[in-house]
Amino acid sequence: MKKYLYLGITLSVLLSSCTQETKVEQVVYEGSAKEAIIDNLLSRRAIRKFTDQQVSQDQLDTIMKATIYAPSALNKQAWEIRFIQNPKIIAEINQRFLTFAQGKEFQGSAAKYREPGFSISHHAPTFVVIATEKGAAHARLDAGIALQNILLSSHALGLGTCPLGTIVPILNLPENADLLRLINIPEDYEVTINVALGYPAESPTAPVRYSDKVKVIR
Ligand SMILES: Cc1cc2nc3c(=O)[nH]c(=O)nc-3n(C[C@H](O)[C@H](O)[C@H](O)COP(=O)(O)O)c2cc1C
């Protein structure tokens, strides 16, 4: 079955005294393709349990392409993004969190940091760092869009993700600058968000959504 239609829309644009034709090509998804795309948006969940299976290079290539194609203000792409699969670096990131956390209280899953075997990145085999240029206008918003491309492309591949905001300020502490240097984040960049990535080992239901926060005004 044909999944989508290419609509070639020809617009006649009158410029000065001459007529110039502009061809507009637009992909219109129909039927099962349309449903799959919307379902991908709705069924993505934050995953906090992962198997040990590593994400393959093929899968990373797809996710990285989706990331690179995220829109950004003035197309500046003022981000530096790393997909870390080195277990020693991921363990060190987790250790830096534990060192910082001692004696402190946290909300969410980080509240359990005293439990044996705790991992701030939920034991995911791949840890993503999205850093943005310090002070660059809209860079953090751009990072959010790149984040969503990572979440949705991963989900489309059957992988699980969890955005990780808790560890962000800790990675930006001066005493952890060596870690950012290790993964080649330039000094004028700061971590904006992290992501746990791997094969899901749970299927959580969607937490409550506040539908009345989104309205149509006519
Ligand atoms: C910016 C941001 C930061 C987040 N930080 C964390 C985090 O540090 N740890 C965690 O387990 N989940 C974190 N989450 C996941 C949210 O808790 C989750 O997306 C939310 O509860 C909605 O659930 P859903 O993603 O399954 O729809 C974060 C999500 C976002 C968007």
The ligand as an SDF file (V2000), in Angstrom:
LIG
                    3D

 31 33  0  0  0  0  0  0  0  0999 V2000
   13.6830   18.4310   30.8340 C   0  0  0  0  0  0  0  0  0  0  0  0
   13.3260   17.0980   31.4670 C   0  0  0  0  0  0  0  0  0  0  0  0
   14.0980   16.6280   32.5240 C   0  0  0  0  0  0  0  0  0  0  0  0
   13.8020   15.3710   33.0880 C   0  0  0  0  0  0  0  0  0  0  0  0
   14.6270   14.8780   34.0730 N   0  0  0  0  0  0  0  0  0  0  0  0
   14.4340   13.6280   34.5410 C   0  0  0  0  0  0  0  0  0  0  0  0
   15.3540   13.0510   35.4690 C   0  0  0  0  0  0  0  0  0  0  0  0
   16.3340   13.6630   35.8850 O   0  0  0  0  0  0  0  0  0  0  0  0
   15.1350   11.7760   35.8650 N   0  0  0  0  0  0  0  0  0  0  0  0
   14.0710   11.0480   35.4260 C   0  0  0  0  0  0  0  0  0  0  0  0
   13.9360    9.8840   35.8210 O   0  0  0  0  0  0  0  0  0  0  0  0
   13.1600   11.5680   34.5620 N   0  0  0  0  0  0  0  0  0  0  0  0
   13.3140   12.8260   34.0990 C   0  0  0  0  0  0  0  0  0  0  0  0
   12.4640   13.3600   33.1630 N   0  0  0  0  0  0  0  0  0  0  0  0
   11.3280   12.5540   32.6790 C   0  0  0  0  0  0  0  0  0  0  0  0
    9.9770   13.1030   33.1460 C   0  0  0  0  0  0  0  0  0  0  0  0
    9.8130   12.7880   34.5050 O   0  0  0  0  0  0  0  0  0  0  0  0
    8.8730   12.4870   32.2670 C   0  0  0  0  0  0  0  0  0  0  0  0
    9.0890   12.8820   30.9320 O   0  0  0  0  0  0  0  0  0  0  0  0
    7.4890   12.9480   32.7090 C   0  0  0  0  0  0  0  0  0  0  0  0
    7.1730   12.4110   33.9630 O   0  0  0  0  0  0  0  0  0  0  0  0
    6.3770   12.5450   31.7130 C   0  0  0  0  0  0  0  0  0  0  0  0
    6.4000   11.1410   31.5100 O   0  0  0  0  0  0  0  0  0  0  0  0
    6.5540   10.5330   30.0330 P   0  0  0  0  0  0  0  0  0  0  0  0
    7.8650   11.0280   29.4860 O   0  0  0  0  0  0  0  0  0  0  0  0
    6.5610    9.0360   30.2140 O   0  0  0  0  0  0  0  0  0  0  0  0
    5.4060   11.0090   29.2130 O   0  0  0  0  0  0  0  0  0  0  0  0
   12.7090   14.6060   32.6100 C   0  0  0  0  0  0  0  0  0  0  0  0
   11.9410   15.1160   31.5420 C   0  0  0  0  0  0  0  0  0  0  0  0
   12.2520   16.3130   30.9570 C   0  0  0  0  0  0  0  0  0  0  0  0
   11.4320   16.8090   29.7800 C   0  0  0  0  0  0  0  0  0  0  0  0
  1  2  1  0
  2  3  1  0
  2 30  2  0
  3  4  2  0
  4  5  1  0
  4 28  1  0
  5  6  2  0
  6  7  1  0
  6 13  1  0
  7  8  2  0
  7  9  1  0
  9 10  1  0
 10 11  2  0
 10 12  1  0
 12 13  2  0
 13 14  1  0
 14 15  1  0
 14 28  1  0
 15 16  1  0
 16 17  1  0
 16 18  1  0
 18 19  1  0
 18 20  1  0
 20 21  1  0
 20 22  1  0
 22 23  1  0
 23 24  1  0
 24 25  2  0
 24 26  1  0
 24 27  1  0
 28 29  2  0
 29 30  1  0
 30 31  1  0
M  END
$$$$
